[in-house]
Amino acid sequence: QVQLAEFGGGSVQTGGSLRLSCVASGGTFSHYAMGWFRQAPGNRREFVASSTWSGDSIIYADSVKGRFTISRDNAKNTVYLQMNNLKPEDTAVYSCAAQITSTSPFNYWGQGTQVTVSS
């Protein structure tokens, strides 16, 4: 029932910016938080950022602190990831995920959107 869709990926040069969007749908479902994850070729999927829908808990991976900002529009069921000062090591497929309750894992995933940062 929970469906997620990411938008906004693309190619950018080092130092550039992109803004990703994740739209959540599913009617009557309740969810606690949304997160952004990424996976580069040959690497495991890693956590990037997350935010509860209430905004009382916002977490960033150390690798993106000061450069990425997660935000939300509760009325539109949309979560954003503003990515500034992009680096080649940020190149990955970025996926959003939903956490239904505070004690559950992120079990609902979008299909991902490619972000490529060139030197």
C-alpha positions in Angstrom: 0.0 0.0 0.0 2.9 2.4 0.7 4.5 3.6 -2.5 7.4 5.9 -2.9 8.8 7.7 -5.9 12.0 9.7 -6.2 12.6 12.6 -8.6 15.4 15.0 -9.3 18.5 13.0 -10.0 20.8 13.9 -12.8 24.4 14.8 -13.7 26.3 17.7 -12.2 29.9 18.9 -11.9 31.8 18.9 -8.7 30.5 21.7 -6.5 27.1 21.8 -8.1 23.7 21.2 -6.5 20.7 19.0 -6.9 17.4 18.7 -5.1 15.8 15.3 -4.8 12.1 14.7 -4.0 10.4 11.7 -2.6 6.6 11.5 -2.8 4.9 9.0 -0.6 1.4 7.6 -1.3 -0.7 4.9 0.1 -3.9 6.2 1.3 -4.6 5.4 4.9 -1.2 4.2 5.9 0.6 5.8 8.9 4.4 6.4 8.9 6.9 7.7 11.3 9.9 8.8 9.3 11.4 9.1 5.9 15.0 8.5 5.0 17.4 8.9 2.2 20.0 6.2 1.3 22.5 5.8 -1.5 24.4 3.0 -3.1 27.4 3.4 -5.3 28.7 0.7 -7.6 30.6 -1.9 -5.6 29.5 -0.5 -2.3 26.8 -1.3 0.2 23.8 0.9 0.6 24.5 3.6 3.1 22.4 5.9 5.2 22.4 9.6 4.1 19.7 11.4 6.1 16.4 10.9 7.8 13.6 12.9 9.3 10.5 12.1 11.3 7.4 13.6 9.8 7.0 15.7 13.0 10.5 17.0 12.5 11.6 16.2 16.1 14.4 13.9 14.9 16.7 14.8 12.0 19.8 12.8 11.4 22.6 13.1 8.9 25.5 10.9 7.9 28.9 12.5 8.8 29.8 12.4 5.1 27.1 14.9 4.1 26.8 17.1 7.2 27.0 20.7 6.2 26.3 20.0 2.6 22.9 18.1 2.5 19.6 19.2 4.0 16.6 17.0 4.4 13.2 18.8 4.6 9.6 17.8 4.3 6.2 19.1 3.2 3.7 17.2 5.3 0.7 18.4 3.3 2.2 17.0 0.1 3.6 13.8 1.7 6.9 14.8 0.2 10.5 14.7 1.5 13.3 16.6 -0.1 17.1 16.2 -0.1 18.9 19.4 -1.0 22.4 18.5 -2.0 25.0 21.3 -2.2 28.7 21.2 -2.9 28.5 17.8 -4.5 31.6 15.7 -4.8 32.4 12.7 -7.1 32.1 10.4 -4.1 28.4 11.4 -3.8 27.8 9.6 -7.1 25.2 6.9 -6.4 21.7 5.8 -6.8 19.7 7.6 -4.2 16.6 6.0 -2.7 14.0 7.1 -0.2 12.5 4.8 2.3 9.7 4.9 4.8 9.8 3.9 8.4 6.3 3.1 9.6 6.9 3.2 13.4 9.8 4.3 15.5 10.8 0.7 16.2 10.5 -0.7 12.7 13.2 -0.8 10.0 12.9 1.2 6.7 10.9 -1.4 4.9 9.3 0.6 2.0 11.6 1.8 -0.8 11.4 3.8 -3.9 13.0 2.7 -7.1 15.9 5.1 -6.8 17.2 8.0 -8.8 20.8 8.3 -10.2 23.0 11.1 -9.1 26.3 11.5 -11.0 28.9 14.0 -10.0 31.8 14.5 -12.4 35.2 16.0 -11.7 
